[in-house]
Amino acid sequence: MKTIILLTSVILIALTCNVAMGQCTPGDEITCPDPEENGEICPDSLAGGFYMEPYNQEITILPPVSFETGQGSIDLHHITLLAIDNLPEGITWESNAPDDEFMAGVYHCILLSGTPADTGSFPMHIQVEVFIQVLPSLPPVSAGIQTDSSIAMIISPEASGIANDIDGFSILKNNPNPFLQTTSINFTLNKAELVWIHVYDLTGQCLHQTQIKAESGINNYLFDGTFLQAGMYICRISTPYHKASMKLIKTR
């Protein structure tokens, strides 16, 4: 990240499943230090995702105050993020900066979120406009628009259930599916333990969560989805050691 070109080539990244949609918290000099004072991105690679699994990724960005060119040092005023294209279907981005303007020397953040409906590698087309401060008495001047595709988001396929047992844990088909009001969510365990059940919409927002004490063998949880609109949802079943997801389809 010695130049603005390198800075603009990696505007993305950090993972949490509980980040609210449209909100992110930038890091600081402790969590995202910039010892060389030439700008920083934290972390420096994208976390992978899974097909139809809710995805939330925070990125901290610190634009440098200045950068070097062949003609000397140039003061940077701000960078405007114009677009992040070629994201997997279902994933959107939003920054915490007004008008998506990242001021030089100030920590900002971006949130990538949603539920990916595609699999594969998606090189991101990141487009930014760079503004420089020629003279303190003059407004900042655009130094041009740059596009970079050097970072990719990788979305891996994941079955709607688990065909073979993993340590006795497997998901069975819910019944009925599609459902009108209620559906039975079914899974197996090899021992009694706590199980968390979450239901998400396709934007990654959690609409229902519960914790149950499951028994060894086949377990059935009756999910009441009368409050849901018609459409597709993702049910995640997790234990302290395993997790898997399945699709729920609600009809009118």
N, C-alpha and C positions, 0 to 999 in steps of 0.2 A: 504493500500500500504506500509506495513512495510517491506515486503521482495520482492525480485525480482520476486517471483512466483506471488504475487498479482499484481505487476506491469505488468507482461506479460499477465495477465488474462483479462485486459481491454484495449487493444490497439485500441480505436475507439471513434468519435462523432462531432456537431454544424451545423446548417442548413442555407443554403442560396440558393436561386434559381438562382442567377446571378454569381456564381463562375465559372470561366473559366475552361474548361476541363484540367485535368492534372496539376492544379495549386492550391496551398493552402498557407495560411499565418499563421505561428504558433503564439500562444499567447505569453504573456510575464509575468513578475512577478506581473503585475497589473491585467491582465485578467485571469491569471492562477497561483495564488500564491502558494508557497510551504513552509508554515511556519515551518513545521517539518523537512524540508530538507531531505525527504526520497523518493522523486519522486512524480510526479503528472500526472494525466490524466484529461483533461477538454474538454467538460463536462463529467459526469460520467455515462451517459446512452444514448443509440441511439435514435434518433428521428424516429418515425414510418414513413412509406411511403405508397403510394397507387399504385395499379396495373396500369401500363402504364402511370404513372405520373412521369415527370422528377425529379430525386432525386440527391441532392448534399449535402454532409455531411463532414464538417471539424472536425478533431480531433487534439488537441494539446497534445504532449507527452514530458515530462521532465524526463529522466532517472535519478535515484539517483547517486550520486558520489560514495556511498558505501552502503553496506547492511550488516545486522547482521546475523550470523549463530551461531550454537551451539559452534563453535570453535572461535568465535570472529568476528571482522569486516573484510570485504573483499572489496577491491577497485574495483569498476566496471569501465571498459574501455568503452565499448559500447554494444549495443544490435543490432543485425541484424534481421530485419523482413524478414523471408523467404517466408511466404505465408499467405494469408487470404482466406481460402477455404469455401465452402458451402454458398457462397453468392447467392442471388436470380439471376436467369438468367437475363442478361442485366446490372448488377451492376459490376463495376470493381474498383480496388483500385490503388492508386499511392501516393508515399511519396515525400517530398521535399528534402530528404537526398540522397546524392550520394551513390549508391549501397545499398540503404535502411539501412544505418548504423546510428543509433541514438546514438550520443556521450553522455557520462555521463555528467550531469550538463548543457546540452544545449537543448533549446526548439526546437522541430521538429513538423512536422504535416503530417497527412495523409488525402487524399481526397477519399471518396467513392462517386461514381457518375455513372449515367446512367439512364435507364428507366426500372424498374423491370417488367419482363414478367411472374412472378410467384406470387402467394399469399400464405400466411401462415407465420409460425415462422421458422426462419433460424438460428440455433445456429452456430456461426462462429467458424471455426477451425483456430485458430491463432497460427502460428508456428514461434518461434523465437530462435535464437542462442545467448547465453549469453557469453560475453568475459570479463575476469577479468584481472587485472593488478597485477601479483604476485610480481614482482620487477620492479622498474622504469627503470632499465637498460635492461630489457628483453621485447620482443614483447608480446602483450596481448595473453592470452591463453583461448581457448574455455572451458567453464564450462558445455557444453552440450546443447542439443536442448529440448525445452519445447513446448508442445501443450496445448492450453486451449480452451474450448468451453462454457464458462460460460456466454457469451454475445450473445444475439440473435437480429436479425433484423426482425421486424414484418411488413409485407406488407399486407395491407388490400385491399379487392376488392373495386372497384369503377365502377359504371355503365358507359357505353359510353355516356350516357346522363342522364337526370333526368326524371323519369317517371311521378312524380307528382310535381306540382308547389310548390316552396318554396318562399313565399312572391311574387308570380307572376313571378319568374325566372325559366325558364326551357330551356333545349336544345332540339331542334328537329333534326331529321336526316338530314345530309347534302345531297345534291342532285346535280349531281349523285355521287355515291360512290360504286365502284371505279370510278375515274375520269381520263380523259386523259390530259386535260389542265386546266380547271376551274371547280370549284364546289361551290355551294351556301351553306354557313354556316348559319344556321337558329336558332333563339332563341327567347324567349318571355320575356317581362318585364312588370311590372305593372305600371312603371312610366319612364319618360325620364331620362336617366343618361349616364355618360361616361362608355364605355365598352372597355376592352383591349382584343385583340385577338393575341395569340402567337401560332406559329407552330414550333414544335420541332422534331428533328430526334430521333431515339431510343437510342442515346448516351446522350440525354439531351441537345444537342446544339440547341440554338434558331436560326432558319433559317428565320423567318419572324415575324414581330410584327407591330401592328398598333393600333391606338386608334380612336374610332368612337363615335359620339354622337347618341346614340340609342333612339328610340321613345317608348312610351308605346304601348304594343301589340306585334305583330310578326315583327321581324327584319330579314333582309336578307343581308349577306355580301358576295359579289362575290370574292372568293379567286382565284388568278391566280397562279397556281402551275407549270407553264411550265418550270420553272428553276429547278424543283426537279427531281431527279432520280426516277425510278420506285421503289416502296416499300411502307412501312407503316410509317405513321407519327402521331404525337399527336397534336391535336388542343386544346388549353386551352382558355376558355372564362371566363373572370372575371370582376366583378363590384367591387365597394368599399365594398360590403357586401357579395358577393357570388362568387363561382368559380366552374367550372365543366370542364370535358374533354371529347373528343370524338376521335375516330380513323379516320384518312384519309388514303385512299389507292390510290396511284398513279400508273397508268398503263403506259406502253410504248406507 
